[in-house]
Amino acid sequence: MPRRLSLASFTSVLQPWADVAEPIHRRLAQFVDAEPGQEVLWVGCGTGRSVLWWARRFETHVQGIDADGRAVDAAEAAARDAGLARLTSFQAAEPFDLPHEAQVFDLTIANFLNLELDGATGATVVAELARVARPMSTVAALVPSWLSTPQPADAAAVNALGIRPAVLMEWKSFFRSAGVVELAVEDAAADGGWIAPGRFGLLVRGWRAARSNGVRTVLGPETARLRSLAQRRVLGLTIVKGTRWQSE
């Protein structure tokens, strides 16, 4: 397989925090009307940077889920170092089999760029998000979305990286099928720039993430094609949100 990084690590290489990731999180927080005191679930948390930002900004408890146990260990260490252990908790679990009771979270978020689906589908994950969301609460996701029809070689390259885009109509159908209504969508980045430009910075971050393996990944043809698709607005990163309808 071409990719030598976890998807969460690969995302952090593509999206340096200050330049790309934090503005996306600010936009997401505004879009979902985040408030202090909510019980928040973040699925696909990686090493925890999203969870820590959310907990610090809103003084609220955030639970992070990631399938990679090593990422969860790193997230817990980062929370202790940041003095945020009291506001955060982390568990290793698959996104399609969450270790929570039904209807417990005020705000449920998934970052599909970070999710290793391993045969599962976006629909399965969205259904699980809806299951753990309280009735009338917000369910949201950052989703890779095809903005125009890709060439077969483009789709194959993106899939080889572990990223599973869908068209927005399909993402919306996943939410509706899970009982999430009143859907709204918005670009995750104001100018569509959800991947940082510049080859040198990409190489530096790849090296920091996984040394030579990271450099090989970011220099690979699949990564080059992914960046080109993003720049040409063929592949976007979209926020989808909706309201978990009251169960009968």
Secondary structure, 3 states (H helix, E strand, C coil): CCCCCCHHHHHHHHCCHHHHHHHHHHHHHHHCCCCCCCEEEEECCCCCHHHHHHHHHHCCEEEEEECCHHHHHHHHHHHHHCCCHHHEEEEECCCCCCCCCCCCEEEEEEEHHHCCCCCCCHHHHHHHHHHHEEEEEEEEEEEEEECCCCCHHHHHHHHHCCCCCEEHHHHHHHHHHCCEEEEEEEECCCCCCCCCCCHHHHHHHHHHHHHHHHHHHHHCHHHHHHHHHHHCCCEEEEEEEEEECCCC
